[in-house]
Amino acid sequence: MVYLISKPGAKQKLAFWNDNIRLLENDKPVNQISCSRVFAVFIIGDFSITTKLIKNCKEYGISLFLLKQNFEVYASVVAEAEGNYLLRAKQYSLKNDFEIAKNIVKNKTYNQLHLLNKVEKMPKPVSAYKEAALNIDAVKNHKALLGTEGQHTREFFQQYFKEFGWIRRSPRTKGDITNVLMDIGYTFLFNFTDALLRLYGFDTYKGIYHKLFFQRKSLACDVMEPFRCVIDKQIYKAYRLKQIDKKDFTVSRGQYQLSYQNQQKYLELFFDSIMERKEDLFVYARDFYYCILNNTTDYPFFKVSG
């Protein structure tokens, strides 16, 4: 995969040249890669592209995704993946969806316990995970699984962010700085996950753990669950390094707002944290694809680092 990130003030263009994808800055070539080595290209930010590039990407089976700075896909040229009817047929008729959902929750719990151990708030993470995994395996229905996952996550947040005045997770209510940052970081992560799944031709509205809901990309919500700790870790790290300044936020009617002039600093924190793990996220999405397509129990497992 190739990731291209726009540079402020630079005139950047992506073009096709002698069976290569070539990057130009201010009309001068700066880099190139053979089309035979490329599976997908993610263009983040403002670039110029040529119709010849689009045509040749299709011919070489290269998927092209155009993303906003928050990783939201606003256009794509997907190399036949959206016509992957076999994958979607398997996706729509899964028999082991509950087991896959359990594995997603166990993976998320593993990463939460790992982070607690790294900040010396979980002395025996292995035994704690074994106990948690047994509890997850014991649940009998989807509602009970949601409750178990919710309880683990509440306990994790309470311990992990305790020193930073944590109260509770309240999505989109903007009740405190940590929740505002979580909303931003999780949105970035969701958009990136959705792009990876679309690369393989998944119907991202058809979930496994998160069930169908109007206009919600439930599968992207599912697959991002084990990744959430990437954002949690980055917020914790930013607090410890004193990169989070209360003066960067304003409060109106009980809601914290990130002022426009201070947005870039926080956007870069989350952007960088996701880019650091982009290959690992891709590998998880690839393995998830094979798991669904081949109907195996060899479920992917993502480990948060550090």
C-alpha positions in Angstrom: 0.0 0.0 0.0 1.1 3.6 -0.7 0.1 6.5 1.6 0.5 10.0 0.3 0.0 13.0 2.7 -0.3 16.5 1.3 2.2 19.2 2.3 1.0 22.7 3.0 2.1 25.1 0.3 3.3 22.5 -2.1 1.8 21.9 -5.5 1.6 18.1 -5.5 0.5 15.9 -8.4 0.2 12.1 -8.9 0.7 10.9 -12.4 1.3 7.7 -14.5 4.7 7.4 -16.1 6.2 4.3 -17.8 4.3 1.7 -15.7 5.0 3.7 -12.6 3.0 5.9 -10.3 5.1 9.1 -10.0 4.8 11.9 -7.4 5.6 15.4 -8.5 6.0 18.5 -6.3 6.0 21.9 -8.0 6.1 20.0 -11.3 9.3 18.2 -10.4 9.4 14.4 -9.9 10.4 13.5 -6.3 9.5 9.8 -6.1 7.9 6.9 -8.0 7.0 3.2 -7.6 6.2 0.5 -10.0 2.5 -0.3 -10.5 3.3 -4.0 -10.1 4.3 -3.4 -6.5 1.1 -1.4 -5.5 -2.1 -2.8 -4.1 -3.8 0.4 -3.1 -3.1 4.1 -2.9 -4.4 6.3 -0.1 -4.2 10.0 -0.9 -4.7 12.2 2.2 -5.4 15.9 1.6 -5.2 17.9 -1.6 -3.4 16.4 -4.6 -3.9 16.7 -8.4 -4.4 13.4 -10.2 -4.7 12.7 -13.9 -7.4 10.8 -15.8 -4.6 8.6 -17.2 -3.6 7.7 -13.7 -7.2 6.6 -12.9 -7.4 4.6 -16.1 -4.2 2.8 -15.4 -5.0 2.1 -11.8 -8.1 0.3 -12.9 -6.1 -1.7 -15.5 -3.4 -2.7 -13.0 -6.0 -3.6 -10.3 -4.9 -0.8 -8.0 -7.5 0.8 -5.7 -7.4 4.5 -5.3 -8.9 6.3 -2.2 -9.1 10.0 -1.7 -9.4 11.0 2.0 -9.9 14.2 3.9 -7.4 15.1 6.6 -9.6 13.2 9.1 -9.3 10.1 7.0 -12.9 10.2 5.8 -13.1 8.8 2.3 -14.9 11.2 -0.1 -14.1 9.5 -3.4 -12.6 6.2 -4.5 -11.7 4.1 -7.5 -11.9 0.5 -6.3 -10.4 -2.2 -8.4 -13.4 -4.6 -8.7 -13.6 -5.1 -4.9 -17.1 -3.6 -4.6 -18.2 -6.3 -7.0 -16.8 -9.0 -4.7 -20.2 -10.7 -4.5 -18.6 -13.9 -3.1 -17.3 -12.0 0.0 -20.6 -10.2 0.5 -22.5 -13.5 0.2 -20.3 -14.9 2.9 -20.7 -11.8 5.0 -24.5 -11.8 4.8 -24.8 -15.5 5.7 -22.3 -15.9 8.5 -22.9 -18.8 10.9 -20.2 -18.0 13.4 -20.9 -14.2 13.8 -21.4 -14.5 17.6 -17.9 -16.2 17.9 -16.4 -13.5 15.8 -18.0 -10.8 18.0 -16.6 -12.5 21.1 -13.2 -12.5 19.6 -13.4 -8.8 18.8 -14.4 -8.1 22.4 -11.6 -10.3 23.8 -9.1 -8.5 21.6 -10.2 -5.1 22.8 -10.1 -6.3 26.4 -6.6 -7.7 26.0 -5.3 -4.3 24.7 -7.0 -2.4 27.6 -5.3 -4.7 30.2 -2.0 -4.3 28.3 -2.2 -0.5 28.6 -3.1 -0.7 32.3 -0.1 -2.9 32.9 2.2 -0.5 31.1 1.2 2.3 33.4 1.5 0.0 36.5 -2.2 -0.2 37.1 -2.6 -3.9 36.3 0.1 -6.1 38.1 -1.1 -9.4 36.6 -2.5 -8.7 33.1 -2.2 -12.3 31.9 -4.3 -13.8 34.7 -6.7 -10.9 34.4 -7.1 -11.5 30.7 -7.7 -15.2 31.1 -10.5 -14.5 33.6 -12.0 -11.8 31.3 -11.8 -14.2 28.3 -13.6 -16.9 30.2 -16.3 -14.5 31.2 -16.7 -13.4 27.5 -16.8 -17.0 26.3 -19.5 -17.8 28.8 -22.0 -15.2 27.6 -25.0 -16.7 25.8 -26.4 -13.8 23.7 -25.5 -10.6 22.0 -27.1 -8.4 24.7 -25.0 -10.0 27.4 -21.9 -9.6 25.3 -22.6 -5.9 25.0 -23.0 -5.6 28.7 -19.8 -7.5 29.5 -17.8 -5.4 27.0 -19.3 -2.2 28.4 -18.4 -3.2 32.0 -14.7 -3.9 31.0 -14.5 -0.6 29.1 -15.9 1.4 32.0 -13.4 -0.1 34.4 -10.6 0.5 32.0 -11.4 4.1 31.5 -11.8 4.7 35.2 -8.4 3.3 36.0 -6.5 4.5 33.0 -7.6 8.1 33.0 -8.2 8.5 36.8 -5.4 11.0 37.3 -6.8 13.2 34.6 -10.2 13.7 36.3 -12.1 11.0 34.5 -15.8 10.8 35.1 -17.4 8.7 32.4 -17.5 8.2 28.6 -20.1 10.4 27.0 -19.8 10.4 23.2 -20.6 13.6 21.4 -21.7 15.5 24.5 -18.4 17.3 24.9 -18.7 17.3 28.7 -14.9 17.3 29.3 -11.6 17.6 27.4 -10.9 13.9 27.4 -14.2 13.1 25.8 -13.8 15.7 23.2 -10.4 14.3 22.2 -11.8 10.7 22.2 -14.5 11.9 19.8 -11.9 13.3 17.4 -9.5 10.4 17.7 -12.2 7.7 17.3 -13.6 9.5 14.3 -10.2 9.4 12.6 -9.8 5.7 13.5 -13.3 4.9 12.2 -12.8 6.6 8.9 -9.4 4.8 8.4 -10.9 1.4 9.3 -13.8 2.0 6.9 -11.4 2.7 4.1 -9.5 -0.5 4.7 -12.6 -2.6 4.7 -13.9 -1.0 1.5 -10.6 -1.9 -0.1 -11.6 -5.5 0.1 -15.2 -5.0 -0.9 -17.0 -5.4 2.4 -20.4 -4.0 2.9 -19.4 -1.8 5.9 -23.1 -1.2 6.9 -23.5 -4.9 7.7 -22.1 -5.5 11.1 -21.3 -8.5 13.2 -21.0 -7.2 16.8 -22.8 -3.9 16.1 -26.1 -4.8 14.4 -27.8 -3.0 11.5 -28.8 0.5 12.3 -29.9 3.2 9.8 -26.9 4.8 8.0 -24.4 3.4 10.5 -21.4 1.6 9.1 -21.7 -1.1 11.7 -18.8 -3.3 10.4 -16.4 -0.4 10.6 -17.6 0.0 14.2 -16.9 -3.7 14.8 -13.4 -3.8 13.3 -12.2 -0.6 15.0 -12.9 -1.9 18.5 -9.5 -3.6 19.0 -7.9 -0.5 17.6 -9.4 2.0 20.0 -6.5 1.6 22.5 -4.3 3.3 19.9 -6.2 6.5 20.5 -6.5 5.9 24.3 -2.8 5.5 24.5 -2.1 8.6 22.5 -4.4 10.7 24.8 -2.7 9.3 27.9 0.7 10.1 26.4 -0.3 13.6 25.5 -1.5 14.3 29.0 1.8 13.0 30.5 3.8 15.1 28.1 1.7 18.1 28.9 0.7 18.5 25.3 -2.9 19.0 26.3 -3.6 22.5 27.4 -7.0 23.5 28.9 -6.5 27.0 27.5 -6.8 25.5 24.0 -10.5 24.8 24.7 -13.5 27.1 25.3 -16.6 26.2 27.3 -20.1 27.1 26.2 -23.3 25.9 27.9 -21.3 23.1 29.6 -19.7 21.9 26.4 -16.0 22.0 25.7 -15.0 23.3 22.2 -11.6 23.1 20.6 -10.8 26.5 19.3 -10.1 26.7 15.5 -6.6 28.0 15.9 -5.6 25.2 18.2 -7.1 22.3 16.2 -4.1 21.4 14.2 -2.0 20.4 17.2 -4.5 17.8 18.3 -5.4 16.6 14.8 -1.7 15.8 14.2 -1.5 13.8 17.5 -4.2 11.4 16.2 -3.1 11.5 12.6 0.5 10.5 13.6 -0.7 7.7 16.0 -2.7 6.0 13.3 0.0 6.4 10.6 2.5 4.8 13.0 0.3 1.6 13.0 -1.1 1.8 9.5 0.6 -1.4 8.4 -0.6 -3.4 11.4 -4.2 -2.1 10.8 -3.9 -3.1 7.2 -2.7 -6.6 8.2 -5.7 -7.0 10.6 -8.1 -6.0 7.9 -6.5 -8.4 5.4 -6.7 -11.3 7.9 -10.3 -10.4 8.7 -11.1 -10.6 5.0 -9.6 -14.1 4.7 -11.4 -15.1 7.9 -14.8 -14.2 6.5 -14.1 -15.3 2.9 -12.8 -18.8 4.0 -15.1 -19.2 6.9 -12.3 -20.0 9.3 -11.9 -19.7 13.1 -8.4 -18.3 12.7 -9.5 -14.9 13.9 -7.2 -11.9 13.5 -5.7 -10.3 16.7 -4.3 -6.8 17.0 -1.9 -5.9 19.8 -1.4 -2.3 20.9 2.3 -1.5 21.3 4.1 0.1 24.2 
